Amino acid sequence: MERINRKTPPTTPENGGPKKRTFIPRARRMVVQIPVRYRAKGSGTWHEGAVKDLSQSGVLLAGALRLPKSTLVEMVFEMPEDVSGQKNSTVLCQGRILRQQKIRGSESVALAATILNYKFLRNN
């Protein structure tokens, strides 16, 4: 009996093989309750709110001012010591609104925003 040598083609998603891993885990989120001032970039009026959760890539904040998706936003709040490594670390963040949602039973809105850049403000 003669042995048949067959070369099997590599398995790929195209030929029914395993799919390439595409899952990218989200940045770790910290649930917080931090006062925040925020405004549409270039606007002169700051609005009060609260940061509800925070990660290295974005924030979820609650406040009365609604901002449309894709609006550039400025936010000023005290960065938690767990993140900055120091107390009283006020930060100015610039971001972009990803989505907004009315908070049930409240006049406030939840705004999810990316963090595009930030700088620590000098405390006097």
C-alpha positions as CSV (number, residue, x, y, z in Angstrom):
1,M,0.0,0.0,0.0
2,E,1.3,3.4,-0.9
3,R,1.1,6.3,1.5
4,I,-0.6,9.5,0.2
5,N,1.0,12.7,1.3
6,R,-1.5,15.5,1.3
7,K,-0.5,18.9,2.3
8,T,-3.4,20.6,4.0
9,P,-3.8,24.3,3.4
10,P,-3.5,26.6,6.4
11,T,-6.9,27.2,8.0
12,T,-8.1,30.8,7.6
13,P,-11.5,32.4,8.1
14,E,-12.0,32.3,4.3
15,N,-11.7,28.5,4.1
16,G,-13.7,27.8,7.3
17,G,-10.9,27.9,9.7
18,P,-10.7,29.7,13.0
19,K,-11.5,33.4,12.9
20,K,-8.8,35.9,13.7
21,R,-9.2,37.3,17.2
22,T,-10.7,40.8,16.9
23,F,-11.8,41.4,20.5
24,I,-10.1,44.4,22.1
25,P,-10.8,44.8,25.8
26,R,-12.1,48.1,27.0
27,A,-10.0,50.3,29.2
28,R,-10.5,49.7,32.9
29,R,-13.3,52.0,34.2
30,M,-13.4,53.6,37.7
31,V,-16.8,54.3,39.2
32,V,-16.5,57.8,40.8
33,Q,-18.6,60.7,41.9
34,I,-16.5,63.8,41.1
35,P,-17.8,67.4,40.5
36,V,-17.0,68.6,37.0
37,R,-17.4,71.8,35.0
38,Y,-17.9,71.3,31.3
39,R,-18.7,73.3,28.2
40,A,-18.7,73.0,24.4
41,K,-15.3,74.0,23.3
42,G,-15.1,77.7,22.6
43,S,-18.2,78.5,24.7
44,G,-17.7,81.0,27.5
45,T,-20.2,79.4,29.9
46,W,-19.2,76.5,32.2
47,H,-21.9,74.1,33.4
48,E,-21.8,72.0,36.6
49,G,-22.1,68.3,36.5
50,A,-20.6,65.1,37.9
51,V,-18.2,62.5,36.5
52,K,-19.8,59.1,37.0
53,D,-17.1,56.9,35.6
54,L,-13.6,57.4,34.2
55,S,-11.1,55.5,32.2
56,Q,-7.9,56.4,30.3
57,S,-9.9,56.8,27.2
58,G,-13.1,58.6,28.3
59,V,-15.6,59.8,30.9
60,L,-19.3,59.4,31.6
61,L,-20.7,62.6,33.1
62,A,-24.1,63.8,34.2
63,G,-25.3,67.3,33.9
64,A,-28.1,69.6,32.7
65,L,-26.4,70.8,29.4
66,R,-27.1,68.6,26.4
67,L,-24.4,68.4,23.8
68,P,-24.9,66.8,20.4
69,K,-22.9,63.9,19.3
70,S,-19.4,64.8,17.9
71,T,-19.4,68.1,19.8
72,L,-15.9,69.0,21.1
73,V,-16.1,69.5,24.9
74,E,-13.8,70.9,27.6
75,M,-14.0,69.4,31.1
76,V,-12.3,70.4,34.4
77,F,-12.3,68.1,37.3
78,E,-10.0,66.7,40.0
79,M,-8.3,63.5,38.8
80,P,-8.5,60.8,41.4
81,E,-5.3,60.1,43.3
82,D,-5.5,56.5,42.2
83,V,-5.0,57.7,38.6
84,S,-2.7,60.7,38.9
85,G,-0.6,59.5,41.9
86,Q,-1.0,62.8,43.7
87,K,-3.7,64.7,45.7
88,N,-5.5,67.8,44.3
89,S,-4.7,67.1,40.7
90,T,-7.1,69.3,38.7
91,V,-7.1,68.5,35.0
92,L,-8.4,70.2,31.9
93,C,-9.6,67.6,29.4
94,Q,-10.6,68.1,25.8
95,G,-12.8,65.4,24.3
96,R,-15.6,64.6,21.9
97,I,-19.1,63.6,22.8
98,L,-19.9,60.1,21.7
99,R,-23.5,59.8,22.9
100,Q,-26.0,61.3,25.2
101,Q,-28.9,59.8,27.1
102,K,-31.7,61.3,29.2
103,I,-31.4,60.1,32.9
104,R,-34.7,58.6,33.9
105,G,-36.5,60.6,36.5
106,S,-34.2,63.6,36.2
107,E,-33.7,66.8,34.2
108,S,-30.1,65.7,33.7
109,V,-28.5,64.0,30.8
110,A,-25.7,61.4,30.7
111,L,-22.9,62.3,28.3
112,A,-20.2,59.9,27.2
113,A,-17.1,61.6,25.9
114,T,-13.7,60.4,24.7
115,I,-10.6,62.1,26.1
116,L,-8.6,63.5,23.2
117,N,-6.0,65.3,25.3
118,Y,-5.5,66.7,28.8
119,K,-3.3,68.9,30.9
120,F,-2.8,69.2,34.6
121,L,-3.7,72.7,35.9
122,R,-1.4,74.3,38.4
123,N,-3.0,74.5,41.9
124,N,-2.2,77.7,43.8
